[in-house]
Amino acid sequence: MARSGISSRWLGVVALLGVLALGLGGGYLIARTSAGGGDEPDGLDVGDARTDEPDPTTTATEETTPVPEAVAADARAAVEGFLDAEIERDFDASWSYLTADDQEELGPPAQWVNEHANFPPIEGYEIVEVREREGRVETVTELQLDSGLNEFTGLVPARAEGIWVTTEEGDGWRVEFTESVLRPRYPSAEDAPAAAAEWARAQQACEDPQPAHDGPLYGLPVLALELCGSEGDVGAGGVADLREGEESSAFVSAFGPEVFGWARVVPITGPVPIRVVLAPIDDQWEVIGVLRDE
């Protein structure tokens, strides 16, 4: 099954809007956080396209009409026009804001539309700064994304920083999509222990506290069943990174090696000592797996 991590192209620009690859071969570059537990990204990753089948809701028809060229008076207007079109899911319009080189590299509008099956949907944005840097104009934005986690799309965070490169071309300004960057914004790892403890107490009460993650528990979920009905105080220890090794194989199989960039592990203390693995979904930490206590 193909997976997308912030989408290969979308967030890695992430190298392009999409391929959580944001993943396609050339789209958004998405910067990934280090496996060292920091909350800020430390590098760029073109992403890993994880989606092979186009979404029927975004697939272009064979017959298409010419897309009129968008004209933006300045860099800010170009980014606003591009992002407004993305939010409206008017992908023909967003394509028209791309530079000629990007349009040639990414293909005709129909291909651009199809590739959005691999992109994390943008739900909103705020322009933070327009700046000149190293001879080019960059527009910095805070993005709100349709956050979620599953084996098909991988992890899409709730927020990301988008740095959009623009250039003056023809009668106006255009977006250099393949040169732009998306950096995921994760909640602080310091909040993970409290989320882990809340989950454990709910399990002890035989309840399910987390509607954000509706997927299965990975690792050794049977251990969580032992919490149900147990007696004694439940707490949580310090947060750590998910380590490579046999115990992480289920998580890598489900979400790819990107899991080491965002997953955190917290030990649960009390009547049933275990460790839980958490993911940053909807701007909060959610338990997605269970491991044996070390």
N, C-alpha and C positions, 0 to 999 in steps of 0.2 A: 504494500500500500504506500502510495506516495505521501510524503508529509511536508509540512512547511514550518519552519521555525519562526522569527517574526517574518513573515513570509519571506522567502528568500529575497525577492527583489524589493518588496516593499520596505521591509524594515532594514535590511542591511544596508539599503541605500542609506542603504541597504541595498542594493544595487539597483534597484528599480522599484517602482511602485510595487511591485509584487513579487516576487517569487519568494515570499518569505523565504524568499530569496531575499525577501522581498524579493527573490529568487529567480529570475529568469536569467539569463546571462547577462545582463547588463542593465539593471535597473536600479531600484533603490538600493543603496548600500545600507545595511543595518548594523550599527555598531553593537557589539555584544558586551555584556558585563564580564568582568574577569571571574574565574572560578574561585578567586581568593576571598569572596564574600563581600566585596565592595558593592555599593549601590550604583555607582556611576560607571558607564561603559569605558573601556580602555582601548578600544581599537575598532576598526571597521571590518565588516565581513559582508561580502557580496551576498551571502545567504545561500540557502540550499533549497532549490525548488522542490517542493514536496507534492505538488498537486499535478496529476497527469490529465485528469478528465475535466473539460471545461464545464462551468456551471451553466445549466440551461437557461438560467435567468439573465445571464450576461453574455450569451453567445450571439454574435452578430449573424444576421441572415446573409445569404449569398449575394443578394441584390442590395447594394448600398448606393446612396446618393453622395455626390461630392461633399466633403466637409469644408465649410467656409473657414478661411484663415482668421484666427483671433488677432486683434490688434490691441496691445497694451501700451499705455503711454510711458510707463516706467517699470522698474523691477518689482515694486510692491504690487502694482496692478496685475502684472503677469502671474505672480504667485497667487494672488487673491482669485483671479479668474480660473486658474488651474484647479485650486483646491475647492472652490465653489462648485465647479463642474464635477469633481470627484465625489463630493458630498451628495450632489443631486443624482449621482450615478449616470451622468451624461458624459459617457466616455468618448464619444465623438468630439464633444466640445473640449474636453481636457487634452485630447490628442492635438487639437489645433493650437494649443499653447506651447507645444514642444518645438525645439529648434529643428531646423531642416535635417541636421545630422542625426538627431534622435529619431525623427520620423523615419528616416531611411534605415537606421539600425533596428528599430523596434517593429518595423513593418507598417502596413497600411492600417487604417482605422479598425477594420474588422479583426485583425490580429491583436491589436491593442485591446479591443473589447474582450476578446477571448481570454487574453492573459490575465484579466482582472479576476478570473476564477482563483488565481493564486495570490491575490493582493488582500491584505487586511483592510477592511472598509474603514474609511475616515468618517467620523461623525461630527467633528467640529475642529476649530483651530483658532489660535490667537497669534497675531504677528507681534513678536517681541522686539525685533531690531532689523533694520536694513543697513548693511555695512559693506564697505569696500575692503577686500582682503586679498593680498597677493595678486593684485591686478584684476580681480573679478568682483562682481557684486553678489553678496549672499543675503538672503532673507531668512531670518531665524524665526521659527514658529514653534508653538506648543500645540501638539495634536492630541485630540481625543479619538481613540480607536475603539472598535467593537471587540472588546476583550473576550478571550475564551481560551480553552485548552482541550484538545482532543487529538487522537492519533492521526487524523486526516490533515488538520491545519496546523498542528503543533501549538505553540504558545503565542498568543497575541496579547501584549500588555495593554493596559487601559490608556496609557499615556506614552508619548514619545516626543522627542525634540526633532524637528525637521529643519535641516539647513539646505535651502534651495538655491542653487546657483542659477543665475539668469544672465542673459547676454542681449545686447542690442542687435537686432537682425531685421533687415528690411525696413518696414515702416513702424516697427515697434519692438517691444521686448519679449523674450521668450524664455522658457524654462529649460535648462540643461538637465533633464531628468537623470541621465546616466552619470552625472557628476554630483548629484545631490546626495545628502546623507540623512538617514533616520537613526536616532539613538533611543533605545527604549528607556523609559523611566519606570523603575520598579519601586514599590514601597520599601521603606527601610527594613533591613534584615533584623533590626532590633525589635521589630513588632512580631516576628515569627514565633518566639516562645509563648507569648500570650495567646496567640491564635492556636498553637499546638495544645496548650493547657485547656483552653475552652473546648476544643474538639474532644480531648480525652475525657473531660468531665461529662460531656454530652453522651459519649460512648458508655461511660460508666452508668449513666441514667438510661441507657438503651435508647437514646435518641440520635437523630441525624441532624447536626447543626448547620450544615453548609450547603445551601442551595446553589452557590456559584459553581461548584464542581459537581456535575451530575454524572461523571464517569466512574469507572471502577477504581478500587484501590489497588495499587501495584505493589509488587514485592511479596510480602507474606501477610495478606489481609486477614487470615484466620486468627492472627494474634490479636487483632482489634476486638474480636468477639469475646475474648477472655476478660475484657474490661466491663462488659455488660453485667451489671449486678454485683460487681466486686465492691468490697468495703475498704475504707481508708482514704486518706487524703491523696489527691492527684496533683502533681506539679510538673514543671518543665525546666529543663536545664538550658545551657547556652546553645547558641546557634552555630552550625558548621556547614561546610560545603558538602555536597554529595561527592563521594570519591569514586574514582574509576575502580572497577573490580567486579567480582562475581555478583555481589549484592546489588549492583547498579544495572545489571544486564537487562532487567525487565523495563527499566525506565529508558534506557538507550534504545531498546527495541521499539518502544512506543513512540518516543519523541525525538530520537536521534541524538547525536553527541552534543547538540545545543543545550541539552538538559543540564550539563555541568555548569553552564553559564548562569542559570537562574534558579535551579533547585536548591533548597536549604534543608538541613537535617537538624532535628531537635529531639533530645532524649526526654522521655516521659518517665517521671518518678512516681512511685506509689506501689499499689498492690500488684500491678502487672507492668514491670519495667520493659519498655520497648523504645524504639526510635521511630519518629514519623518524618516523612518527606513532604515538604510544602512547596507550593508554586504560587507566584504572584498573579492572581486572577482578579479582574475587576478592582484593581488597586488595593487588594488585601491578600493576606496569606491564607491559602487553603490547603488542607492535608490531602495529598494525592497517593500516599503510599505508606507502608509500614515495614519496618526492618527489625530484626532481633536486636536486643540490647547487647552492647559490646562487653 
